[in-house]
Amino acid sequence: MADSERRARGLEMIKKVYAGDVVTPDEGYVFTDIMLEQLFAEVWTRDVLSLRDRRLLMLGIIAEKGEAALFGIQSKAALKNGELNPEQLRELLLMIAQYAGYPRAASMLAPLETAIAEFDREESADADKDG
C-alpha cells in the first residue's frame, strides 16, 4: 500500500478513535506521518480486537503510566463513540486503582469527570439544536 493510502487510512482511523476531537498536523511532520501510517493505519484497523477492546487496554495503560490528560481525552472519545458509558468508565477506574494503585487512579478522577461533564454538555447542546 502506498504511503498516501496508508496516511489516508490512518487519518480516517484517528478521526474515528478520537471522535473528531484531535487535529493532526499537515503531512511532512515525520512523527505524525509515521504514527498515522503505522499505528492508526495498520494497528488500529486490525479486526482481531474491537475498537472498544483497544480503548479499554489503552485506558489501562495510560492510567498506569499516570497520563491524566490523555486519560481524559480517551475517556471522552470512548463516550462520544458509544464504546463506554460514564458508569463503565468509573468502574474501569476502580479496577485500575486495584492494580495500579489508588494514588495513580485518583489522579485520573478529575480528567475523567471533566470528560463526562463535557460529553454531557455537548450531548445536551446537540439535543437542544435538534429539538
N, CA, C and O atoms as CSV, one atom per row, in Angstrom:
chain,resi,resn,atom,element,x,y,z
A,1,MET,N,N,0.848,-1.183,0.000
A,1,MET,CA,C,0.000,0.000,0.000
A,1,MET,C,C,0.890,1.242,0.000
A,1,MET,O,O,1.852,1.321,0.764
A,2,ALA,N,N,0.571,2.199,-0.849
A,2,ALA,CA,C,1.340,3.443,-0.939
A,2,ALA,C,C,1.198,4.238,0.351
A,2,ALA,O,O,0.175,4.160,1.032
A,3,ASP,N,N,2.243,5.010,0.682
A,3,ASP,CA,C,2.208,5.819,1.900
A,3,ASP,C,C,1.012,6.760,1.924
A,3,ASP,O,O,0.433,6.992,2.984
A,4,SER,N,N,0.632,7.307,0.765
A,4,SER,CA,C,-0.514,8.222,0.731
A,4,SER,C,C,-1.806,7.490,1.095
A,4,SER,O,O,-2.683,8.062,1.743
A,5,GLU,N,N,-1.925,6.230,0.680
A,5,GLU,CA,C,-3.105,5.436,1.038
A,5,GLU,C,C,-3.094,5.109,2.527
A,5,GLU,O,O,-4.128,5.167,3.192
A,6,ARG,N,N,-1.918,4.765,3.045
A,6,ARG,CA,C,-1.805,4.476,4.468
A,6,ARG,C,C,-2.103,5.718,5.287
A,6,ARG,O,O,-2.778,5.635,6.313
A,7,ARG,N,N,-1.611,6.867,4.848
A,7,ARG,CA,C,-1.885,8.111,5.568
A,7,ARG,C,C,-3.382,8.400,5.562
A,7,ARG,O,O,-3.945,8.771,6.592
A,8,ALA,N,N,-4.030,8.234,4.409
A,8,ALA,CA,C,-5.472,8.481,4.321
A,8,ALA,C,C,-6.233,7.535,5.249
A,8,ALA,O,O,-7.156,7.955,5.946
A,9,ARG,N,N,-5.846,6.268,5.257
A,9,ARG,CA,C,-6.489,5.297,6.142
A,9,ARG,C,C,-6.209,5.645,7.602
A,9,ARG,O,O,-7.090,5.524,8.453
A,10,GLY,N,N,-4.981,6.076,7.889
A,10,GLY,CA,C,-4.631,6.497,9.243
A,10,GLY,C,C,-5.415,7.724,9.689
A,10,GLY,O,O,-5.863,7.794,10.833
A,11,LEU,N,N,-5.581,8.688,8.793
A,11,LEU,CA,C,-6.363,9.891,9.116
A,11,LEU,C,C,-7.816,9.533,9.415
A,11,LEU,O,O,-8.416,10.060,10.352
A,12,GLU,N,N,-8.365,8.644,8.617
A,12,GLU,CA,C,-9.748,8.213,8.839
A,12,GLU,C,C,-9.878,7.542,10.211
A,12,GLU,O,O,-10.832,7.797,10.946
A,13,MET,N,N,-8.920,6.690,10.545
A,13,MET,CA,C,-8.995,5.962,11.813
A,13,MET,C,C,-8.748,6.878,13.007
A,13,MET,O,O,-9.427,6.734,14.024
A,14,ILE,N,N,-7.810,7.807,12.924
A,14,ILE,CA,C,-7.570,8.688,14.074
A,14,ILE,C,C,-8.799,9.555,14.344
A,14,ILE,O,O,-9.106,9.854,15.498
A,15,LYS,N,N,-9.502,9.959,13.285
A,15,LYS,CA,C,-10.745,10.715,13.481
A,15,LYS,C,C,-11.782,9.865,14.199
A,15,LYS,O,O,-12.513,10.353,15.061
A,16,LYS,N,N,-11.836,8.595,13.836
A,16,LYS,CA,C,-12.770,7.674,14.471
A,16,LYS,C,C,-12.371,7.418,15.928
A,16,LYS,O,O,-13.216,7.486,16.820
A,17,VAL,N,N,-11.110,7.130,16.168
A,17,VAL,CA,C,-10.625,6.820,17.511
A,17,VAL,C,C,-10.856,7.993,18.460
A,17,VAL,O,O,-11.285,7.792,19.596
A,18,TYR,N,N,-10.580,9.205,18.009
A,18,TYR,CA,C,-10.709,10.383,18.866
A,18,TYR,C,C,-12.018,11.136,18.653
A,18,TYR,O,O,-12.166,12.267,19.115
A,19,ALA,N,N,-12.970,10.513,17.954
A,19,ALA,CA,C,-14.296,11.091,17.738
A,19,ALA,C,C,-14.212,12.499,17.156
A,19,ALA,O,O,-15.040,13.356,17.463
A,20,GLY,N,N,-13.203,12.730,16.313
A,20,GLY,CA,C,-13.052,14.008,15.636
A,20,GLY,C,C,-12.470,15.124,16.478
A,20,GLY,O,O,-12.395,16.260,16.011
A,21,ASP,N,N,-12.050,14.838,17.718
A,21,ASP,CA,C,-11.560,15.877,18.624
A,21,ASP,C,C,-10.067,16.180,18.490
A,21,ASP,O,O,-9.587,17.138,19.096
A,22,VAL,N,N,-9.325,15.395,17.718
A,22,VAL,CA,C,-7.884,15.604,17.587
A,22,VAL,C,C,-7.579,16.077,16.174
A,22,VAL,O,O,-8.008,15.461,15.198
A,23,VAL,N,N,-6.843,17.164,16.072
A,23,VAL,CA,C,-6.436,17.704,14.776
A,23,VAL,C,C,-5.005,17.257,14.527
A,23,VAL,O,O,-4.134,17.438,15.378
A,24,THR,N,N,-4.765,16.677,13.364
A,24,THR,CA,C,-3.407,16.220,13.043
A,24,THR,C,C,-2.711,17.260,12.170
A,24,THR,O,O,-3.349,17.923,11.352
A,25,PRO,N,N,-1.407,17.396,12.350
A,25,PRO,CA,C,-0.660,18.347,11.512
A,25,PRO,C,C,-0.675,17.923,10.045
A,25,PRO,O,O,-0.942,16.767,9.717
A,26,ASP,N,N,-0.385,18.873,9.188
A,26,ASP,CA,C,-0.276,18.579,7.766
A,26,ASP,C,C,0.826,17.566,7.526
A,26,ASP,O,O,1.716,17.381,8.357
A,27,GLU,N,N,0.754,16.921,6.391
A,27,GLU,CA,C,1.769,15.946,6.008
A,27,GLU,C,C,3.141,16.608,6.002
A,27,GLU,O,O,3.276,17.783,5.661
A,28,GLY,N,N,4.155,15.840,6.383
A,28,GLY,CA,C,5.506,16.363,6.412
A,28,GLY,C,C,6.088,16.451,7.807
A,28,GLY,O,O,7.294,16.645,7.961
A,29,TYR,N,N,5.257,16.312,8.823
A,29,TYR,CA,C,5.739,16.246,10.196
A,29,TYR,C,C,5.996,14.774,10.478
A,29,TYR,O,O,5.055,14.010,10.692
A,30,VAL,N,N,7.253,14.372,10.480
A,30,VAL,CA,C,7.650,12.967,10.467
A,30,VAL,C,C,6.988,12.157,11.583
A,30,VAL,O,O,6.472,11.070,11.328
A,31,PHE,N,N,6.996,12.665,12.799
A,31,PHE,CA,C,6.409,11.930,13.926
A,31,PHE,C,C,4.952,11.568,13.631
A,31,PHE,O,O,4.553,10.414,13.782
A,32,THR,N,N,4.170,12.548,13.213
A,32,THR,CA,C,2.751,12.322,12.934
A,32,THR,C,C,2.571,11.433,11.715
A,32,THR,O,O,1.710,10.554,11.716
A,33,ASP,N,N,3.368,11.646,10.676
A,33,ASP,CA,C,3.261,10.814,9.471
A,33,ASP,C,C,3.444,9.336,9.812
A,33,ASP,O,O,2.657,8.492,9.384
A,34,ILE,N,N,4.476,9.033,10.575
A,34,ILE,CA,C,4.744,7.640,10.936
A,34,ILE,C,C,3.642,7.107,11.842
A,34,ILE,O,O,3.199,5.970,11.673
A,35,MET,N,N,3.200,7.905,12.793
A,35,MET,CA,C,2.124,7.483,13.682
A,35,MET,C,C,0.860,7.142,12.889
A,35,MET,O,O,0.222,6.118,13.134
A,36,LEU,N,N,0.509,8.006,11.943
A,36,LEU,CA,C,-0.695,7.753,11.141
A,36,LEU,C,C,-0.542,6.506,10.278
A,36,LEU,O,O,-1.453,5.681,10.199
A,37,GLU,N,N,0.612,6.373,9.632
A,37,GLU,CA,C,0.817,5.278,8.687
A,37,GLU,C,C,1.031,3.938,9.375
A,37,GLU,O,O,0.757,2.896,8.781
A,38,GLN,N,N,1.511,3.942,10.608
A,38,GLN,CA,C,1.742,2.674,11.303
A,38,GLN,C,C,0.658,2.406,12.344
A,38,GLN,O,O,-0.121,1.464,12.203
A,39,LEU,N,N,0.607,3.223,13.374
A,39,LEU,CA,C,-0.316,2.974,14.477
A,39,LEU,C,C,-1.778,2.994,14.026
A,39,LEU,O,O,-2.527,2.052,14.284
A,40,PHE,N,N,-2.171,4.063,13.357
A,40,PHE,CA,C,-3.591,4.193,13.025
A,40,PHE,C,C,-3.992,3.469,11.746
A,40,PHE,O,O,-5.114,2.970,11.658
A,41,ALA,N,N,-3.121,3.398,10.765
A,41,ALA,CA,C,-3.466,2.704,9.514
A,41,ALA,C,C,-3.277,1.198,9.613
A,41,ALA,O,O,-3.994,0.442,8.957
A,42,GLU,N,N,-2.330,0.756,10.418
A,42,GLU,CA,C,-2.017,-0.676,10.450
A,42,GLU,C,C,-2.481,-1.383,11.727
A,42,GLU,O,O,-2.948,-2.520,11.656
A,43,VAL,N,N,-2.364,-0.739,12.885
A,43,VAL,CA,C,-2.690,-1.418,14.137
A,43,VAL,C,C,-4.158,-1.215,14.515
A,43,VAL,O,O,-4.875,-2.184,14.761
A,44,TRP,N,N,-4.606,0.040,14.561
A,44,TRP,CA,C,-5.989,0.311,14.973
A,44,TRP,C,C,-7.012,-0.268,13.995
A,44,TRP,O,O,-8.154,-0.502,14.390
A,45,THR,N,N,-6.650,-0.501,12.761
A,45,THR,CA,C,-7.605,-1.016,11.773
A,45,THR,C,C,-7.726,-2.539,11.781
A,45,THR,O,O,-8.599,-3.088,11.109
A,46,ARG,N,N,-6.873,-3.223,12.523
A,46,ARG,CA,C,-6.958,-4.686,12.586
A,46,ARG,C,C,-8.272,-5.076,13.264
A,46,ARG,O,O,-8.727,-4.404,14.189
A,47,ASP,N,N,-8.872,-6.163,12.796
A,47,ASP,CA,C,-10.182,-6.549,13.331
A,47,ASP,C,C,-10.128,-7.661,14.375
A,47,ASP,O,O,-11.169,-8.212,14.736
A,48,VAL,N,N,-8.947,-7.999,14.864
A,48,VAL,CA,C,-8.817,-9.044,15.876
A,48,VAL,C,C,-9.416,-8.576,17.204
A,48,VAL,O,O,-10.086,-9.346,17.892
A,49,LEU,N,N,-9.173,-7.319,17.557
A,49,LEU,CA,C,-9.787,-6.695,18.724
A,49,LEU,C,C,-10.718,-5.594,18.243
A,49,LEU,O,O,-10.447,-4.942,17.235
A,50,SER,N,N,-11.806,-5.389,18.957
A,50,SER,CA,C,-12.716,-4.292,18.621
A,50,SER,C,C,-12.089,-2.964,19.039
A,50,SER,O,O,-11.126,-2.936,19.805
A,51,LEU,N,N,-12.637,-1.881,18.537
A,51,LEU,CA,C,-12.158,-0.561,18.974
A,51,LEU,C,C,-12.372,-0.392,20.477
A,51,LEU,O,O,-11.539,0.199,21.164
A,52,ARG,N,N,-13.478,-0.906,20.981
A,52,ARG,CA,C,-13.753,-0.827,22.421
A,52,ARG,C,C,-12.691,-1.585,23.212
A,52,ARG,O,O,-12.197,-1.088,24.224
A,53,ASP,N,N,-12.340,-2.787,22.755
A,53,ASP,CA,C,-11.298,-3.560,23.434
A,53,ASP,C,C,-9.973,-2.797,23.439
A,53,ASP,O,O,-9.288,-2.728,24.460
A,54,ARG,N,N,-9.625,-2.232,22.295
A,54,ARG,CA,C,-8.378,-1.465,22.200
A,54,ARG,C,C,-8.423,-0.254,23.132
A,54,ARG,O,O,-7.426,0.086,23.769
A,55,ARG,N,N,-9.582,0.388,23.206
A,55,ARG,CA,C,-9.732,1.562,24.073
A,55,ARG,C,C,-9.563,1.166,25.538
A,55,ARG,O,O,-8.867,1.854,26.283
A,56,LEU,N,N,-10.183,0.083,25.954
A,56,LEU,CA,C,-10.045,-0.373,27.339
A,56,LEU,C,C,-8.586,-0.652,27.682
A,56,LEU,O,O,-8.095,-0.243,28.734
A,57,LEU,N,N,-7.912,-1.342,26.795
A,57,LEU,CA,C,-6.495,-1.638,27.006
A,57,LEU,C,C,-5.682,-0.354,27.108
A,57,LEU,O,O,-4.853,-0.196,28.004
A,58,MET,N,N,-5.933,0.554,26.179
A,58,MET,CA,C,-5.190,1.812,26.169
A,58,MET,C,C,-5.479,2.639,27.419
A,58,MET,O,O,-4.559,3.232,27.981
A,59,LEU,N,N,-6.729,2.694,27.867
A,59,LEU,CA,C,-7.060,3.442,29.079
A,59,LEU,C,C,-6.316,2.880,30.289
A,59,LEU,O,O,-5.829,3.638,31.127
A,60,GLY,N,N,-6.229,1.567,30.378
A,60,GLY,CA,C,-5.493,0.957,31.478
A,60,GLY,C,C,-4.017,1.312,31.448
A,60,GLY,O,O,-3.428,1.639,32.478
A,61,ILE,N,N,-3.427,1.247,30.274
A,61,ILE,CA,C,-2.003,1.572,30.140
A,61,ILE,C,C,-1.756,3.047,30.439
A,61,ILE,O,O,-0.820,3.394,31.159
A,62,ILE,N,N,-2.592,3.899,29.888
A,62,ILE,CA,C,-2.449,5.339,30.101
A,62,ILE,C,C,-2.565,5.670,31.592
A,62,ILE,O,O,-1.779,6.454,32.125
A,63,ALA,N,N,-3.550,5.066,32.255
A,63,ALA,CA,C,-3.740,5.327,33.685
A,63,ALA,C,C,-2.534,4.851,34.489
A,63,ALA,O,O,-2.061,5.553,35.382
A,64,GLU,N,N,-2.042,3.666,34.171
A,64,GLU,CA,C,-0.899,3.124,34.910
A,64,GLU,C,C,0.339,3.998,34.737
A,64,GLU,O,O,1.166,4.103,35.643
A,65,LYS,N,N,0.462,4.621,33.573
A,65,LYS,CA,C,1.605,5.497,33.325
A,65,LYS,C,C,1.401,6.883,33.931
A,65,LYS,O,O,2.325,7.697,33.942
A,66,GLY,N,N,0.188,7.157,34.438
A,66,GLY,CA,C,-0.069,8.439,35.081
A,66,GLY,C,C,-0.355,9.575,34.116
A,66,GLY,O,O,-0.194,10.744,34.466
A,67,GLU,N,N,-0.773,9.246,32.922
A,67,GLU,CA,C,-1.054,10.262,31.897
A,67,GLU,C,C,-2.496,10.755,32.013
A,67,GLU,O,O,-3.357,10.383,31.217
A,68,ALA,N,N,-2.740,11.587,33.007
A,68,ALA,CA,C,-4.096,12.015,33.340
A,68,ALA,C,C,-4.783,12.778,32.206
A,68,ALA,O,O,-5.954,12.527,31.923
A,69,ALA,N,N,-4.085,13.692,31.560
A,69,ALA,CA,C,-4.713,14.470,30.480
A,69,ALA,C,C,-5.145,13.553,29.336
A,69,ALA,O,O,-6.245,13.688,28.802
A,70,LEU,N,N,-4.279,12.632,28.972
A,70,LEU,CA,C,-4.613,11.698,27.896
A,70,LEU,C,C,-5.743,10.761,28.313
A,70,LEU,O,O,-6.557,10.364,27.479
A,71,PHE,N,N,-5.800,10.406,29.589
A,71,PHE,CA,C,-6.903,9.585,30.085
A,71,PHE,C,C,-8.229,10.308,29.873
A,71,PHE,O,O,-9.219,9.694,29.475
A,72,GLY,N,N,-8.248,11.600,30.136
A,72,GLY,CA,C,-9.464,12.383,29.917
A,72,GLY,C,C,-9.853,12.435,28.454
A,72,GLY,O,O,-11.028,12.279,28.120
A,73,ILE,N,N,-8.892,12.651,27.581
A,73,ILE,CA,C,-9.159,12.705,26.137
A,73,ILE,C,C,-9.716,11.373,25.650
A,73,ILE,O,O,-10.704,11.338,24.918
A,74,GLN,N,N,-9.078,10.276,26.060
A,74,GLN,CA,C,-9.524,8.948,25.639
A,74,GLN,C,C,-10.892,8.599,26.228
A,74,GLN,O,O,-11.701,7.947,25.568
A,75,SER,N,N,-11.151,9.023,27.448
A,75,SER,CA,C,-12.447,8.773,28.073
A,75,SER,C,C,-13.561,9.476,27.305
A,75,SER,O,O,-14.610,8.891,27.033
A,76,LYS,N,N,-13.319,10.733,26.963
A,76,LYS,CA,C,-14.340,11.476,26.214
A,76,LYS,C,C,-14.576,10.845,24.849
A,76,LYS,O,O,-15.719,10.755,24.401
A,77,ALA,N,N,-13.516,10.410,24.184
A,77,ALA,CA,C,-13.676,9.754,22.885
A,77,ALA,C,C,-14.483,8.468,23.035
A,77,ALA,O,O,-15.327,8.167,22.192
A,78,ALA,N,N,-14.232,7.706,24.099
A,78,ALA,CA,C,-14.988,6.472,24.342
A,78,ALA,C,C,-16.469,6.777,24.534
A,78,ALA,O,O,-17.326,6.030,24.062
A,79,LEU,N,N,-16.767,7.867,25.224
A,79,LEU,CA,C,-18.162,8.281,25.415
A,79,LEU,C,C,-18.797,8.695,24.086
A,79,LEU,O,O,-19.896,8.254,23.751
A,80,LYS,N,N,-18.103,9.535,23.344
A,80,LYS,CA,C,-18.638,10.037,22.074
A,80,LYS,C,C,-18.851,8.922,21.058
A,80,LYS,O,O,-19.782,8.974,20.254
A,81,ASN,N,N,-17.979,7.910,21.097
A,81,ASN,CA,C,-18.097,6.792,20.158
A,81,ASN,C,C,-19.067,5.720,20.641
A,81,ASN,O,O,-19.311,4.744,19.931
A,82,GLY,N,N,-19.622,5.887,21.836
A,82,GLY,CA,C,-20.560,4.904,22.371
A,82,GLY,C,C,-19.900,3.608,22.801
A,82,GLY,O,O,-20.570,2.584,22.937
A,83,GLU,N,N,-18.594,3.644,23.016
A,83,GLU,CA,C,-17.867,2.437,23.415
A,83,GLU,C,C,-18.028,2.147,24.904
A,83,GLU,O,O,-18.104,0.989,25.315
A,84,LEU,N,N,-18.080,3.203,25.703
A,84,LEU,CA,C,-18.232,3.081,27.146
A,84,LEU,C,C,-19.162,4.183,27.629
A,84,LEU,O,O,-19.256,5.246,27.014
A,85,ASN,N,N,-19.847,3.919,28.735
A,85,ASN,CA,C,-20.688,4.955,29.327
A,85,ASN,C,C,-20.029,5.436,30.618
A,85,ASN,O,O,-19.046,4.841,31.059
A,86,PRO,N,N,-20.548,6.502,31.233
A,86,PRO,CA,C,-19.906,7.024,32.447
A,86,PRO,C,C,-19.753,5.982,33.553
A,86,PRO,O,O,-18.715,5.926,34.213
A,87,GLU,N,N,-20.769,5.165,33.755
A,87,GLU,CA,C,-20.688,4.145,34.804
A,87,GLU,C,C,-19.558,3.149,34.513
A,87,GLU,O,O,-18.829,2.756,35.425
A,88,GLN,N,N,-19.413,2.749,33.272
A,88,GLN,CA,C,-18.350,1.809,32.907
A,88,GLN,C,C,-16.969,2.445,33.074
A,88,GLN,O,O,-16.038,1.783,33.533
A,89,LEU,N,N,-16.828,3.714,32.709
A,89,LEU,CA,C,-15.540,4.390,32.881
A,89,LEU,C,C,-15.172,4.513,34.358
A,89,LEU,O,O,-14.014,4.329,34.731
A,90,ARG,N,N,-16.149,4.820,35.183
A,90,ARG,CA,C,-15.878,4.911,36.621
A,90,ARG,C,C,-15.502,3.537,37.190
A,90,ARG,O,O,-14.628,3.428,38.050
A,91,GLU,N,N,-16.166,2.508,36.704
A,91,GLU,CA,C,-15.830,1.146,37.139
A,91,GLU,C,C,-14.425,0.763,36.689
A,91,GLU,O,O,-13.681,0.114,37.424
A,92,LEU,N,N,-14.077,1.167,35.489
A,92,LEU,CA,C,-12.725,0.918,34.984
A,92,LEU,C,C,-11.693,1.560,35.903
A,92,LEU,O,O,-10.668,0.955,36.217
A,93,LEU,N,N,-11.968,2.780,36.326
A,93,LEU,CA,C,-11.033,3.470,37.212
A,93,LEU,C,C,-10.927,2.760,38.565
A,93,LEU,O,O,-9.849,2.721,39.158
A,94,LEU,N,N,-12.020,2.207,39.047
A,94,LEU,CA,C,-11.979,1.430,40.282
A,94,LEU,C,C,-11.086,0.200,40.106
A,94,LEU,O,O,-10.307,-0.133,40.999
A,95,MET,N,N,-11.195,-0.462,38.984
A,95,MET,CA,C,-10.353,-1.623,38.695
A,95,MET,C,C,-8.888,-1.212,38.570
A,95,MET,O,O,-7.997,-1.903,39.063
A,96,ILE,N,N,-8.652,-0.092,37.912
A,96,ILE,CA,C,-7.280,0.413,37.769
A,96,ILE,C,C,-6.673,0.684,39.135
A,96,ILE,O,O,-5.492,0.412,39.348
A,97,ALA,N,N,-7.458,1.216,40.064
A,97,ALA,CA,C,-6.952,1.508,41.406
A,97,ALA,C,C,-6.432,0.249,42.088
A,97,ALA,O,O,-5.453,0.304,42.832
A,98,GLN,N,N,-7.074,-0.868,41.841
A,98,GLN,CA,C,-6.663,-2.122,42.485
A,98,GLN,C,C,-5.310,-2.619,41.967
A,98,GLN,O,O,-4.550,-3.235,42.714
A,99,TYR,N,N,-5.013,-2.359,40.714
A,99,TYR,CA,C,-3.791,-2.881,40.111
A,99,TYR,C,C,-2.683,-1.847,39.929
A,99,TYR,O,O,-1.501,-2.188,39.972
A,100,ALA,N,N,-3.062,-0.590,39.728
A,100,ALA,CA,C,-2.051,0.451,39.524
A,100,ALA,C,C,-1.867,1.305,40.769
A,100,ALA,O,O,-0.910,2.073,40.860
A,101,GLY,N,N,-2.780,1.176,41.729
A,101,GLY,CA,C,-2.679,1.919,42.976
A,101,GLY,C,C,-3.664,3.075,43.046
A,101,GLY,O,O,-4.016,3.689,42.038
A,102,TYR,N,N,-4.089,3.344,44.252
A,102,TYR,CA,C,-5.062,4.415,44.465
A,102,TYR,C,C,-4.521,5.799,44.110
A,102,TYR,O,O,-5.245,6.583,43.496
A,103,PRO,N,N,-3.285,6.131,44.468
A,103,PRO,CA,C,-2.793,7.461,44.088
A,103,PRO,C,C,-2.816,7.671,42.569
A,103,PRO,O,O,-3.191,8.739,42.088
A,104,ARG,N,N,-2.414,6.651,41.833
A,104,ARG,CA,C,-2.400,6.756,40.365
A,104,ARG,C,C,-3.829,6.914,39.840
A,104,ARG,O,O,-4.096,7.783,39.010
A,105,ALA,N,N,-4.732,6.083,40.317
A,105,ALA,CA,C,-6.121,6.154,39.855
A,105,ALA,C,C,-6.774,7.471,40.280
A,105,ALA,O,O,-7.558,8.051,39.529
A,106,ALA,N,N,-6.450,7.935,41.480
A,106,ALA,CA,C,-7.039,9.188,41.962
A,106,ALA,C,C,-6.677,10.360,41.059
A,106,ALA,O,O,-7.465,11.293,40.901
A,107,SER,N,N,-5.486,10.315,40.468
A,107,SER,CA,C,-5.081,11.407,39.579
A,107,SER,C,C,-5.876,11.399,38.269
A,107,SER,O,O,-5.850,12.376,37.521
A,108,MET,N,N,-6.577,10.303,37.996
A,108,MET,CA,C,-7.402,10.205,36.786
A,108,MET,C,C,-8.837,10.682,37.031
A,108,MET,O,O,-9.590,10.896,36.082
A,109,LEU,N,N,-9.211,10.847,38.295
A,109,LEU,CA,C,-10.594,11.209,38.624
A,109,LEU,C,C,-11.039,12.528,38.002
A,109,LEU,O,O,-12.078,12.588,37.344
A,110,ALA,N,N,-10.268,13.568,38.206
A,110,ALA,CA,C,-10.665,14.882,37.686
A,110,ALA,C,C,-10.761,14.887,36.158
A,110,ALA,O,O,-11.757,15.372,35.622
A,111,PRO,N,N,-9.761,14.363,35.439
A,111,PRO,CA,C,-9.892,14.333,33.980
A,111,PRO,C,C,-11.080,13.480,33.516
A,111,PRO,O,O,-11.739,13.815,32.532
A,112,LEU,N,N,-11.351,12.381,34.224
A,112,LEU,CA,C,-12.496,11.541,33.863
A,112,LEU,C,C,-13.800,12.293,34.058
A,112,LEU,O,O,-14.646,12.315,33.163
A,113,GLU,N,N,-13.969,12.907,35.214
A,113,GLU,CA,C,-15.220,13.630,35.481
A,113,GLU,C,C,-15.371,14.846,34.563
A,113,GLU,O,O,-16.487,15.190,34.171
A,114,THR,N,N,-14.264,15.493,34.221
A,114,THR,CA,C,-14.307,16.599,33.259
A,114,THR,C,C,-14.766,16.094,31.889
A,114,THR,O,O,-15.588,16.731,31.230
A,115,ALA,N,N,-14.233,14.955,31.469
A,115,ALA,CA,C,-14.621,14.378,30.175
A,115,ALA,C,C,-16.100,14.034,30.163
A,115,ALA,O,O,-16.788,14.287,29.174
A,116,ILE,N,N,-16.594,13.461,31.248
A,116,ILE,CA,C,-18.013,13.111,31.339
A,116,ILE,C,C,-18.867,14.371,31.299
A,116,ILE,O,O,-19.878,14.408,30.596
A,117,ALA,N,N,-18.477,15.402,32.040
A,117,ALA,CA,C,-19.240,16.657,32.055
A,117,ALA,C,C,-19.238,17.320,30.675
A,117,ALA,O,O,-20.273,17.811,30.224
A,118,GLU,N,N,-18.089,17.337,30.005
A,118,GLU,CA,C,-18.016,17.914,28.657
A,118,GLU,C,C,-18.898,17.141,27.691
A,118,GLU,O,O,-19.614,17.735,26.886
A,119,PHE,N,N,-18.848,15.830,27.769
A,119,PHE,CA,C,-19.682,14.988,26.919
A,119,PHE,C,C,-21.163,15.280,27.175
A,119,PHE,O,O,-21.937,15.436,26.231
A,120,ASP,N,N,-21.552,15.352,28.436
A,120,ASP,CA,C,-22.950,15.634,28.785
A,120,ASP,C,C,-23.384,17.000,28.251
A,120,ASP,O,O,-24.489,17.136,27.726
A,121,ARG,N,N,-22.516,18.015,28.382
A,121,ARG,CA,C,-22.844,19.354,27.872
A,121,ARG,C,C,-23.019,19.330,26.354
A,121,ARG,O,O,-23.963,19.918,25.825
A,122,GLU,N,N,-22.109,18.651,25.658
A,122,GLU,CA,C,-22.193,18.576,24.200
A,122,GLU,C,C,-23.445,17.817,23.761
A,122,GLU,O,O,-24.100,18.195,22.790
A,123,GLU,N,N,-23.767,16.760,24.475
A,123,GLU,CA,C,-24.974,15.993,24.151
A,123,GLU,C,C,-26.226,16.855,24.373
A,123,GLU,O,O,-27.147,16.836,23.557
A,124,SER,N,N,-26.254,17.606,25.474
A,124,SER,CA,C,-27.383,18.493,25.751
A,124,SER,C,C,-27.524,19.577,24.703
A,124,SER,O,O,-28.632,19.889,24.267
A,125,ALA,N,N,-26.390,20.157,24.294
A,125,ALA,CA,C,-26.409,21.193,23.269
A,125,ALA,C,C,-26.910,20.642,21.946
A,125,ALA,O,O,-27.685,21.296,21.247
A,126,ASP,N,N,-26.467,19.437,21.600
A,126,ASP,CA,C,-26.933,18.800,20.357
A,126,ASP,C,C,-28.418,18.500,20.422
A,126,ASP,O,O,-29.134,18.670,19.435
A,127,ALA,N,N,-28.889,18.048,21.596
A,127,ALA,CA,C,-30.316,17.761,21.759
A,127,ALA,C,C,-31.135,19.033,21.638
A,127,ALA,O,O,-32.220,19.025,21.055
A,128,ASP,N,N,-30.612,20.144,22.194
A,128,ASP,CA,C,-31.321,21.427,22.105
A,128,ASP,C,C,-31.423,21.895,20.658
A,128,ASP,O,O,-32.443,22.450,20.252
A,129,LYS,N,N,-30.358,21.669,19.877
A,129,LYS,CA,C,-30.370,22.040,18.452
A,129,LYS,C,C,-31.389,21.229,17.676
A,129,LYS,O,O,-32.088,21.748,16.806
A,130,ASP,N,N,-31.461,19.941,18.004
A,130,ASP,CA,C,-32.344,19.028,17.266
A,130,ASP,C,C,-33.800,19.150,17.716
A,130,ASP,O,O,-34.717,18.876,16.942
A,131,GLY,N,N,-34.005,19.551,18.936
A,131,GLY,CA,C,-35.359,19.521,19.478
A,131,GLY,C,C,-35.909,20.854,19.658
A,131,GLY,O,O,-37.046,20.997,20.107
